[in-house]
């Protein structure tokens, strides 16, 4: 039997896979019946000549686009997991694509995909079964024991992470307060989660959420319950650790010793370092009602974010009683820059100008030490006046006005002199600014942090950049020099 157009159409249109083919500009040329049925189209006219981006059915179109560009260069892809929007619902699909050749040249591509949403979710549930919640684990709590007589476990759990979903974890907290049962309530926000989604795709974000949620649930098994508040925010109810010292030890373990937070998660070919910011308070010692308790964990969370993220803040009345959420949210680069400028203007001499802003930098950036060096690249410290150490390789590092390093170990091989000088001062993360105007460089400022894998925020970078430029301007006006 010879292959003719009618036979080809019959084969394509009886296939269960959704099949499509495109031209070299990634515009649709044709699709099969399964494809039309999947998207609910009456005919292919609605998409012929359009790209995926034109149709807008991928929540993150960039991975699909890059895959197709590689295919148009002669590569093939096989069963690549991705996501698409179908009538307002995000679905999981696996897609395979190959180039189409004509006279030895690539003229387009052909592809197929399957909806694997239900299978994917079942697999995730299977993977998580040892670390998240089943009926037996939840029935030990009176609230869930009663609830499970009325609703299914699937309704209670978040479908992605397998921990308790938002409404039920909040109602659980309220029920504990009504029953006067002490517990520590925490909210955990994964740092720079949008960057992960935007850079590596939503699949990577999903994997991160699943891994962190599962690890946290496993670690607190027997004395805590984890829930998903929404997006990249998790909630934790901890019955065991309600005294300050116990909470301190708990979070030190979570952040330092156990690999729950501050950990690498491998997704496809990428190794992502994940950190989080946590705020917590305890019922009934810090607040005796739900609204006040949630307000405290919200405030301490934002306080942690304002101090550089990648940290936990335990509510203490003597420290955080007058914490003003509006002030935390409003406090920004503009306010800090005005304060910095007023300090710098009141004194003369490079070191005195830098000393005048030291306290504010330590408060706003949560740094441990400020280093500086002039054109001779002799590293000096505002705290330890005896420090004098050449850092000749600093100049080759600073190709731009600002350099942020979350992990000093990344400098070890390429910049060993600078690495040795900083690690000798217990520096684990550093923010470096060039002092200079236009193309001329007068020296460098280094803010150090003992916190491993600190994520330097944009406003922190802006503050140090502003100080460096202000000092450079005074050097020009006054003829001051940076001490060597």
C-alpha positions, -999 to 999 in steps of 0.1 A, spaced: 0 0 0 14 34 -10 13 64 13 -10 90 -2 -24 122 12 -57 106 22 -40 78 40 -16 102 57 -46 123 69 -64 93 82 -34 82 102 -27 116 116 -63 123 126 -68 89 143 -37 93 164 -43 100 201 -13 122 204 -18 159 196 2 164 164 13 197 148 37 210 122 52 244 117 73 264 92 109 276 98 95 308 115 77 285 141 43 294 126 16 267 126 10 251 92 -13 223 103 -26 202 132 -45 170 137 -79 163 152 -66 154 186 -49 188 188 -81 206 179 -101 186 204 -75 193 231 -78 230 227 -115 231 219 -110 245 183 -136 238 156 -109 242 129 -72 249 124 -80 283 108 -77 300 142 -40 292 146 -26 288 111 2 313 105 6 320 143 32 311 168 28 298 204 34 333 217 6 346 195 -18 320 209 -7 327 245 -13 292 258 20 286 276 24 301 311 61 302 304 66 303 266 104 307 266 114 270 271 91 259 243 106 286 220 142 276 228 134 239 222 119 247 188 149 270 178 172 240 186 150 217 165 152 242 136 190 239 139 189 201 134 183 187 168 154 166 181 137 167 215 119 138 231 93 138 259 101 172 273 79 181 303 62 215 301 30 234 310 3 250 290 -30 268 297 -62 250 286 -94 271 290 -79 288 321 -64 256 336 -27 249 337 -19 214 325 12 192 323 23 180 289 52 161 274 63 171 239 86 156 212 98 175 181 119 168 150 130 190 121 114 187 86 138 185 57 132 194 21 161 190 -5 185 186 24 174 219 41 153 224 73 120 240 63 101 235 95 94 211 123 68 185 133 58 177 169 35 159 191 24 160 228 4 143 254 -15 156 284 1 139 315 -13 161 342 -31 133 361 -2 108 358 23 135 368 3 144 399 -1 108 409 36 102 405 43 133 427 19 120 453 36 86 452 71 102 455 59 123 485 40 96 502 67 90 528 72 126 538 38 144 535 4 137 550 -18 107 549 -51 101 569 -33 84 598 -9 113 603 -37 140 603 -63 121 624 -41 125 654 -53 161 655 -88 167 666 -95 193 639 -85 170 611 -100 139 627 -134 155 625 -128 171 591 -119 138 575 -153 124 583 -167 151 560 -142 157 532 -116 136 514 -78 138 520 -73 151 485 -95 181 493 -74 189 523 -40 187 507 -24 211 483 -22 192 449 13 203 441 32 200 473 11 174 493 11 196 524 -21 211 539 -37 237 517 -42 273 527 -78 273 540 -74 242 561 -40 251 577 -54 285 587 -86 269 602 -64 244 620 -45 273 636 -77 289 646 -90 257 661 -59 253 682 -64 288 696 -100 281 704 -89 249 722 -61 269 740 -33 247 727 1 264 726 20 263 693 46 283 674 33 297 641 58 304 613 55 317 578 84 308 554 89 328 521 113 312 496 138 339 485 139 351 449 113 325 438 102 346 409 137 346 395 137 308 395 104 307 376 115 334 351 150 319 346 145 282 347 107 278 341 77 270 362 86 233 362 118 242 382 97 263 406 73 234 411 102 210 419 117 235 444 83 239 462 78 201 463 113 195 477 112 222 504 77 214 515 84 177 516 117 182 536 100 205 561 71 181 566 95 152 570 117 171 595 87 182 617 69 148 615 53 140 648 53 175 663 44 199 634 21 204 604 32 222 572 8 240 550 10 261 518 -2 296 522 1 304 485 27 309 458 61 304 474 50 309 510 46 280 535 31 279 570 43 258 598 26 249 631 51 236 656 38 222 689 72 212 704 92 244 703 74 272 721 102 287 743 127 311 727 158 290 731 140 259 717 128 280 687 163 293 682 177 258 681 149 246 658 156 272 632 193 269 634 189 232 626 165 241 597 188 267 582 223 252 590 224 215 600 196 196 582 196 207 546 159 218 547 167 254 538 200 268 525 203 238 502 210 229 466 182 214 445 190 198 411 165 205 384 173 191 350 209 204 342 208 232 368 218 232 405 197 258 423 207 271 458 175 277 477 171 299 508 141 313 527 131 340 551 110 331 581 90 350 607 74 334 637 55 340 669 39 318 696 4 314 710 -5 323 737 28 339 749 32 365 721 -5 369 711 -37 354 725 -59 356 693 -55 346 657 -55 381 641 -27 394 664 -7 362 660 -8 363 622 1 400 623 32 392 643 45 365 620 37 387 590 57 416 605 87 395 615 88 380 580 90 414 564 115 425 590 136 395 579 132 405 543 143 440 551 175 427 567 187 408 537 165 377 536 179 342 540 173 344 578 147 337 605 132 363 629 117 351 662 92 376 677 105 392 709 83 418 725 112 439 738 126 441 702 97 439 679 68 453 699 68 486 680 76 471 647 57 492 621 47 472 590 40 504 570 75 517 580 91 485 569 74 485 536 80 522 529 116 522 541 135 523 508 166 535 491 155 571 488 151 575 526 184 558 534 203 579 507 191 611 523 203 600 557 236 588 543 242 621 525 235 642 556 261 621 575 287 623 548 284 661 544 290 668 581 326 655 582 359 657 563 384 631 553 378 598 536 378 576 567 357 600 587 331 601 560 330 563 559 329 561 597 299 585 597 277 560 578 291 528 594 263 525 620 235 530 594 251 504 570 254 479 598 217 484 607 202 485 572 225 460 555 232 438 585 269 437 577 298 427 599 326 449 586 335 475 559 368 472 540 383 497 516 413 501 494 428 528 472 446 526 439 474 507 455 449 479 463 460 477 500 430 463 518 421 481 551 393 478 576 373 504 595 371 480 625 406 466 626 431 494 620 460 470 619 447 453 587 469 460 557 468 433 530 474 435 492 446 423 471 460 427 436 434 405 419 405 427 430 410 449 400 405 421 376 373 411 393 357 445 391 347 449 355 316 468 366 308 494 392 292 468 415 298 431 423 276 410 446 289 376 457 266 353 478 293 327 483 330 337 487 340 302 478 332 311 442 363 334 442 387 308 454 401 296 421 400 328 400 408 354 427 428 335 454 445 366 469 412 384 475 396 351 487 423 346 512 421 381 526 383 379 530 381 344 545 407 354 570 382 379 583 354 353 585 337 367 553 313 344 536 294 369 513 305 402 500 291 433 482 318 453 464 315 488 449 340 507 427 348 542 440 352 564 410 335 587 385 333 581 347 363 559 337 386 568 366 388 545 396 400 558 430 395 525 450 369 500 462 345 495 491 336 460 504 307 453 527 311 418 543 286 394 558 294 363 579 261 348 566 267 320 541 250 323 508 235 357 516 213 371 488 222 408 483 190 428 475 187 455 450 182 483 476 213 471 494 233 473 462 218 507 455 229 520 490 266 509 486 267 522 450 254 556 462 280 558 489 308 549 465 298 576 440 294 602 468 329 595 482 343 597 447 326 631 442 341 644 475 376 631 464 373 652 433 360 683 451 384 683 481 415 665 468 411 639 495 428 605 490 420 570 501 446 560 528 469 532 518 
